[in-house]
Amino acid sequence: MVLPSTTLSSSVVCFRLRPLRFVEISFLVFLLTYVAVMPLAFLVIGSFMRRYGFFNIPSPFTLTHWHHMLTDPIFLVALKISLIIASAAAIGGILLYFALAYLLVSRRTVTAPHEAPS
């Protein structure tokens, strides 16, 4: 299979995938699912269970744990503070890296001298 790829100069370069490349990619997707997605899914499912791993008890799933957590005033204060810190970090990071990118692009360098508009 031939896949097109572009370079920085916008020219198209074609390269061939090895026959086993799809097997390798499939294995990596399976590994990612096994290592990251499945534990997260079991964690979420377990948060809705009365006793984790006991499926033979009557009505093993409940919302009681979530109700207690979402009505706890200490949790709500902690959640509010966490969201404020995360928002400040996100906005600060965006502003910092926007300024850094602007400075890198707008200054003259040896490899890319600044050209005056004509």
C-alpha positions as CSV (number, residue, x, y, z in Angstrom):
1,M,0.0,0.0,0.0
2,V,1.3,3.4,-1.0
3,L,0.6,6.3,1.3
4,P,1.2,9.9,0.4
5,S,3.1,12.2,2.7
6,T,3.8,15.9,2.5
7,T,7.0,17.6,3.5
8,L,7.8,21.1,4.7
9,S,8.3,22.2,1.1
10,S,4.8,20.9,0.2
11,S,6.1,18.3,-2.2
12,V,4.4,14.9,-2.0
13,V,6.5,11.9,-1.1
14,C,5.1,8.4,-1.4
15,F,6.3,5.6,0.7
16,R,5.3,2.0,1.0
17,L,4.2,0.3,4.2
18,R,5.8,-3.0,5.1
19,P,3.3,-5.9,4.9
20,L,3.6,-6.5,8.6
21,R,3.0,-2.8,9.4
22,F,-0.7,-3.3,9.8
23,V,-0.2,-6.3,12.2
24,E,2.2,-4.1,14.2
25,I,-0.4,-1.2,14.3
26,S,-3.1,-3.6,15.3
27,F,-1.0,-5.0,18.1
28,L,-0.3,-1.5,19.4
29,V,-4.0,-0.6,19.3
30,F,-4.8,-3.8,21.2
31,L,-2.0,-3.1,23.7
32,L,-3.2,0.4,24.3
33,T,-6.8,-0.8,24.8
34,Y,-5.6,-3.5,27.2
35,V,-3.3,-1.2,29.2
36,A,-5.2,2.0,29.3
37,V,-8.9,1.7,28.3
38,M,-9.8,-1.5,30.1
39,P,-8.6,-0.5,33.5
40,L,-10.4,2.8,33.2
41,A,-13.6,1.0,32.2
42,F,-13.4,-1.3,35.1
43,L,-12.7,1.6,37.4
44,V,-15.8,3.4,36.2
45,I,-18.0,0.2,36.4
46,G,-16.6,-0.5,39.9
47,S,-17.7,3.0,41.0
48,F,-21.3,2.0,40.4
49,M,-21.1,-1.3,42.3
50,R,-22.1,-2.0,45.9
51,R,-19.2,-4.4,46.3
52,Y,-16.5,-4.6,43.6
53,G,-16.4,-7.9,41.9
54,F,-19.5,-9.5,43.5
55,F,-22.0,-9.9,40.7
56,N,-24.1,-12.6,42.4
57,I,-25.6,-10.4,45.1
58,P,-29.0,-8.8,44.5
59,S,-28.8,-5.5,42.6
60,P,-25.0,-5.2,42.5
61,F,-25.1,-1.7,40.9
62,T,-26.0,1.5,42.8
63,L,-25.8,5.3,42.5
64,T,-25.4,5.7,46.3
65,H,-21.6,6.3,46.2
66,W,-22.0,9.0,43.5
67,H,-24.9,10.6,45.4
68,H,-22.7,10.9,48.6
69,M,-19.8,12.2,46.7
70,L,-21.7,14.9,44.7
71,T,-23.6,16.1,47.8
72,D,-20.5,16.3,50.0
73,P,-19.6,20.0,50.5
74,I,-15.9,19.3,51.0
75,F,-15.8,17.5,47.6
76,L,-17.6,20.4,45.9
77,V,-15.1,23.0,47.3
78,A,-12.2,20.8,46.3
79,L,-13.7,20.3,42.8
80,K,-14.1,24.1,42.5
81,I,-10.5,24.8,43.5
82,S,-9.2,22.1,41.1
83,L,-11.2,23.6,38.2
84,I,-9.9,27.1,39.0
85,I,-6.3,25.8,39.1
86,A,-6.7,23.8,35.9
87,S,-8.3,26.7,34.0
88,A,-5.6,29.1,35.1
89,A,-2.9,26.7,34.1
90,A,-4.5,26.1,30.7
91,I,-5.0,29.9,30.0
92,G,-1.5,30.6,31.3
93,G,0.0,27.9,29.1
94,I,-1.8,29.1,26.0
95,L,-0.7,32.7,26.6
96,L,2.9,31.8,27.3
97,Y,3.3,29.5,24.3
98,F,1.5,32.0,22.0
99,A,4.0,34.7,23.0
100,L,6.9,32.3,22.6
101,A,5.7,31.2,19.1
102,Y,5.2,34.8,18.1
103,L,8.7,35.8,19.3
104,L,10.2,32.8,17.4
105,V,8.4,33.6,14.2
106,S,8.7,37.4,14.2
107,R,12.5,37.6,14.9
108,R,15.2,37.4,12.2
109,T,17.4,34.3,12.4
110,V,20.4,33.1,10.5
111,T,18.4,30.4,8.7
112,A,15.3,32.5,8.0
113,P,16.1,36.2,7.5
114,H,13.2,38.6,7.8
115,E,12.1,39.9,4.4
116,A,10.5,43.3,4.1
117,P,7.1,43.4,2.3
118,S,7.3,44.9,-1.1
